[in-house]
Amino acid sequence: QTMQQGGMADKFQPLANNSLELEPPRSIDDYIESAYRHNITLRHKGFLVDIIQHWRYYIIFLALGIANSGDSAEMGCTSFILSSVKFQHDILLKDGEDGDADEIDFAGRGAAVAGAHFAGMLISGLLSGVLADVWGRRSTLLLGLVCNAIVGVLSVGARNAAELCMLRFMLGVGLGMVIAGVVTLCAEVSPPSKRGKFMTLVGSCYTLGFMYTACWALVIFPRSGSGNWRLFMFMNALPTMVAASLVMIFVPESPRYFLCRGRTKEAVHVANVIATRMGYVDKLLTEEELGQHLFQAKRTREAKYHDRDATESYGTVETPPAIIQENLLREVWMNLVSIKQVFANGMYRSTIPLQLSFFTLTLATGEMQFPISINGPLLIVSYFFFYVSRGCAMVYENIPDVRTTNRCICIKLLQHTGANSWHDACIWPH
C-alpha cells in the first residue's frame, strides 16, 4: 500500500493555490469524518431523526450486522440438530455389525458434522483476507454470503452424513469470507472518531445470531428430540439470504480498497457516495485533492526518515509503484507470503496475543457444539491455553472479550467435575 500510494503521489505536484495553506488537502478518513460531523444541529434533534434522515448510510451497518448474525446462526445450529432424534436417525444412524442393533454414531459422524465447518474456516481464514485485498472487500463478502445461502438451503436435503459434512465444510469456507469482509468494510466506511462504536455494534450482532438460533429451536423443537431439523436448517439460512440482498443493494465497496489498488477515481467516487448518504452537501472530495494529500504524505515520510541510513530510508519511499499482477493466483500467493509482515517491527506484540485469544475462544466455542461430555484433560488444556493468552493480552493489549472464554470453560469444568463452586472447579488437581 505504501509503495502504491507513493507511486501515485509522483503523478501530482503542489498546487499554486494559496488557499490550500489554510485548507490542507483531505484524506479519505478526514473527508468521511467531516461528512459525519457536518450537521450537528440535526443530530441534536434526536436519534430517530438522525436514523431517518441518513438511513441510506446506517443501513450499511445494518446489512453488515445481519451478515455477522448469519455467521453465528449457522455456527450455532449444530448443537441443536445433534440433539434431534429425527436427525440422529436420518444422518447419524450407523448399521450394526454381526447382527448388533443399529447405534447413533456421535463420536464419528456426529463429531464430523459438528467440526466440518471449522475445517472450512481454517482454510478460508488463510485466504479470505488476501482475497479481500485482491478482489475487494464487498466482492469477498458477497461471495461468502451467496455461498452460505446456497449451502444452507442445500443442507436441508442432505441424505447422509457425508453429504452434510461436505456442505458444512463449504459453509465454513463462506463463513471465513464473511468475517473478513464484514470487519474490514465496517472499519473503512465508518468515521475514525466513531469507528469503535460502529464496529462494536456490528460485532454485537454475532450474539444476536445465536439468540436467533435459540429462539427457532424453542419453536421447532418444543420437546426434547422432537421437531423437523430440516426446517430448522432452512430458517438458520434466512439471515444470510437477507444480508446478501442488503449488501448487494446498499453496501458500497471500500474507498480504501480502491486507493490501495491505485484506482483514485473510484476511491473518490465511493467516498462521495458515502458522504452524500450522510447528508453532506459541502465541498465534495476530488481526485486532485486526494492526490495532493498523497503527495504531502509522501514528503512527510521522506522527512521522517531523512536521518536514517540512505538505503534503509529511501529504499521504501522511492520504490516505484507496485504493478498489479495480471495473474490472480500469483498475486494471491505474493500476498500470502507477505503475511509474515504482521510479525515484523514489533507487531508480534499485538499479533501473538490476538492469535492466542482467538484460538482459545474458538476452542471453547467448538467444544460447546457437542451435546455430550468432553473428558477432563481436554478442558484443563483449554483452560491452560486461555490463561496463557490472557496473560499475553494483559501485557500487550487490552482484550476484555477473553473473559467470555473464561466463563465458558469454567462452566464446562464445573459440569464435568461436579464441583460445588467456581474455585473448586478451576483448581488444577480437579
N, C-alpha and C positions, 0 to 999 in steps of 0.2 A: 504494500500500500504506500509506504514512504517513497519507494522508488518511482511508482507510477505517478504519484502526486508531484514529486519533484520534477519529473519529466514534463508533466502538464504545465507546471509553473514556468518552464522555459519558454513557452509559447506566448506568455504575457509580459508586458513591460509596464512600468509605473505610469499612471495616468498623469497628465499635466493639470488636471482639475484640482484646484486647491481645496475644494470642498471636502475631498477625501481626508484631508488632515483633521477636519472636525468630525467627519463621519467615516471611520475606518471601514473597509470592506468587511462584510459579514460572512461568517462561515455558515454551514447548514444548521449547526446547532444553535448559533446565535440567532439565525433567522426564525427557526421554529420557536425558540424561547420568546422572542419579541412578538411573534404572532399569537402565542398563547396568552401573553400578558397585555395585549393591546387594549382590551375592552374590560377594564377593571370595574367600571360602573355597572355594566350588565351583570357581572358575576355577583355583585353585591345585592342584586335583586332576589337571589335565591338559587339554590342548587338545581331545582327543577327547571327554572327559566334557562339556566346555562345549558342543561341537557337538551332541552327542546330546541334552543337556538342553534346549537352546534352538534346535533345528533349525528350528522354525517362524519364527524371526527370521532366521537365517542363510540360509534358502532364498530370502528376498527378494533377497539379493545374488547368490545363485547364478542366479536367474532373470534378473536384470539382466546378469550376466556372460555368460550364454548368448545373450541378446539382442544384446549387443555383439559376440560371436563370430559370430553370424549375419550381422551387417552386414559384417564383414570377409570372411567366406566368400563372400558374394555379390559383393563388390567384387573379390576376388582370383581368381575363376574365369575372368575374361575372357582373361587371357594364356594359360591352358591350352587353352581351347576354340579360340582362334585358331590354335593350332599343330596342331590335329587335322585330318588330311587329310579325313576324312568331313565335318567341319563346313565346311571350305573348299569342298567340292563341293556340300554341301546349301544353304549360305547365301551364301557369298562368290563363287561361280562366276558370272562375267559372260560373256554371249554375245559372241562375236567379231563384228566388223563387216566386211562385204565379204569374207566367206569366211575371215577370220582365225580362228585357233584360239581356243577359249574360254580365258579367263585368270582367275586369282584376284585379285579386286579388294581388296587390302589397304588401299590408300590411300583409297578411297572407302567401301565397305561395311564393311571391317574397322575403319576409324577411327570410323565412325558407331556400330557396335556397342560398341566399347570406350569411347566417350565419352558414350553416351546417358544412362547413369545419373548421370554427373557433372552433366549439364544438369538432370536432375530434382532432384539435391541442391542445386543453386544456387537453384532456386525454393523448394524445401522449407526451405532454410536461412533464408529471409526470413520464412517463415510459421510454421514449427513452434514456435519459441519463443513466438510470440503465441498460437498455439492451445493450447499448454501452460498459458498463463496464463488463457485463456478457458474451455476445455473441461476442463482438468485434466491433470496430468502422466501419470497412469495411462491415461486415455482416449486421449491423444495417442500414448502408447507402444503401446497395444493396436491402435489404428488402423494405425499403421505396421507392426507385426508381422503383422497379418492381411493387409494389402495385400501385403507382401513374400512371405508364404507362398503366397497365391493366384497372384501374378505368377510366382513361382519355379516353381510347378507348370505354369502355362500356357506358360512358356518352353520346356518340354520338347516341346511340339507345334508350335513355330514353324516355318513353312514357307518363309519368305524373310527377307531382311534387314530389310525394312520392318516386318514383324510383330515381329521380335525387338527392333528399335530402340524401337518403341513400348512394348513390355513392359519393356525395360531402363530407359526413361525413367520409367515408373510406379514401377519398383523404386527408382529414385533418390529419388523423392518420399517413398516409405516409409522409406528409409534416413535421411533428414533428420529425420523424425518420431521414429524410434527413438533417434537420438542425443540429441535434445532431451529425450525422456522418461527415458532411462537416466541421463544426467548429473544432471538435476535431482532425480529421485527418490532416487538414491543419496546425494546430499548432504543431502536433507531428512529422510530416515528414519534416518540414522546419527547416533550421539552426537558432539557437537562435538569432543571430545578425540581421537576415532578417525576423524574424517571423512576425513582424508588417507589413512589406512590402507585404509579400505573403498573409497574412490574409486580408489586405486591398484590394488587387487585387481581391481575390476570393469574398470578400464581395461586391465589387462594381458591380459584375455580377448580383446581385439581382436587381439593377436598369435596367440593360440590359434586364432582363426578362420582365419588364413592357414595355420597349420600343419595344421589340419583339411583345408583345401582341397588342400594339397600332398600329404597322405597319400592322399587319394582319387585324386589324379592319378597317384600311383605305382601304385595298384591298377588303375584303369580304363584308363590309358594306359601299359602296360608298355613299349611300344616307341614310338619317335618317330613321331607321326602316326597311331597305332593307337587303338582304343578307341571306345566309344559316348559321344559328347558329350552326348546327351540324358539318359542315365543319370547322367552327371556333374552336370548341371544339377539334376536331382532330388535327388541326395544333398546338394548345397550348400544346398537349401532346407530340409533336415531341422532344423538348429539353430533356424531361425526358427519352425518349427512347434512344436518343443519349448518354446521360450521363450514363445510366445504362450499355450500351455496353462498353463505355470507362472505367468506373470503374471496370467492370468485367475483362477487358483485362490488363489494365495498372496500376491500383492503388493497392498497397500492403497493408497489414494490418499494423497497427501502431506497431513499435517495443516496445513502452512504454506499450501498452496493454499486450503484451506477458510477459514483465518484471513484470508488476503488478500481473500477474497470476502465477508467479513463473516459467515461461517457458523460461529460459535464452537461451537455444539453438535456439529456434525460434526467439527470440529477436535479437540475434547476427546475424542470417542469414538474417533477413529482413533489419537490419541496413547496412549490407554489400551490399545487393542488391541496396539499396538507394544510397550508396556511389559510387558503380560502375556505376550507371546510371549518376552520376555527373562527371564521368571520373576519379575517384580516383584510382590510381594504386600503392599507397604506402602500408604501413603495414595495413592489414585488422584487424578488431576487432575480438578478440577471446573470447570464453566463460570464459576462465581462467582470462583474463584481466578484463572483466566486473565483474566477481566475486570478484576480488581483489579491484575494485573500491567500490563495495557494502560493503566489509569488512572494508575498511578505512572509508567509510561514517558512518558506524555504530559506529566505535570507536570515530569518531569526535562528534557524537551525545552524546555518553556517557560522553565525556569530557565536552561538553557544559552544560549538566545537572548535572554535578558531585556535584555542590554546593547546589543543591536543596534537598528537603526532599526525603529520600530514597524511600518511597512508591510512590511518585509522579514521580520522575525521572526515576527510574528503572522499574516501572510498565509498561511503554510503550516500553522501549528498550529491555527488557529481555523477553517479551511475546513471546511464541513460534509462529511460522508461522501460519497464519490463514488457516484453512482447507477449501478448496473449496467444497461447498456443492454439494452433488450428486443430491439433489432435486432442480431443476431450480427455481420453484416457491418460495421455501423457501429462496433461495439466493436473488431473486428479492425483496422479502419482506424485508429481512435484509438490503439490500441496500437502499430501500425506507425509512426505519426507520432512517438510518444513515444520511439522507439528512439534518437533523437538525444541523449537524456539520457546515454547511455554515453560521450559525448564532452565532457560539461559538467563543471564544477567539478573540473578536474584529472584526471578519469577517463580522458581520452585517453592519459595516460601509460601506462596499462595496456592500453587497448583497441587502440591502433595497433600496438604490438609484437606482441600476440597475433594480430591480424589478419594481419600480415606473416608471422609464424611459421607459421600455418596455411596461408597462401597458398603458401609455399614447400614445406611438407610435402605438400599435395595436388598441387602441380606435379610433385614428384618421384614421388609415388605414381601419378599419371596417366600419366607418361612410362614408368613401369615396365610399364604394361598392354600395351605394344606389343612384340611379339617381333622387330620389325625395328629397324634403326638409325635414330637420330634425328640430324639434322645438328648439327654442332658449335656454330654460333651460338646455337641454342636452349638447349643445355646451358650455354654460357657465360652467357647471360642468366639462366637459372635459378640458376646459382651466384652471380651478382652479387646477385640478389634475396635469396638466402639470407644473404649476409654483411650486407646492409642490415638485415634483420630480426634477425639475430643481434646486431648492434651495438646496435640499439634494445632488444633483450631484456636485454642485459648492463647497459645503463644503467638501465633502469626495473624490470625483473623478472628473476628467476632462472628461466629456462626451459631445462632441460637437454635436453628432447626434441628440440630443433632439431639436436642433434648427429647424430641418426639421419638427418635430411635431408642433412647434410654428407656422411655416408658413402655414401648412395645416389647423390648427384650425382657424387661422386668416382669411384665405381665405373664409372658410365657414361662419364665423361670419360676414364678410363683405358682402357676398352674401345674408345672411338671413336678416340682419338689414337694408340693403340699405344705409349704412353709406357712407360718402364721403371720408373718409381717414382711414388709419390703426388705428390711435389714437382713432378716434370716434368709430370704430368697437370694440375695445378692452376695452372700459370703462364699468365698471360693470353695471351701470344703463341701458345701452342698452340691 
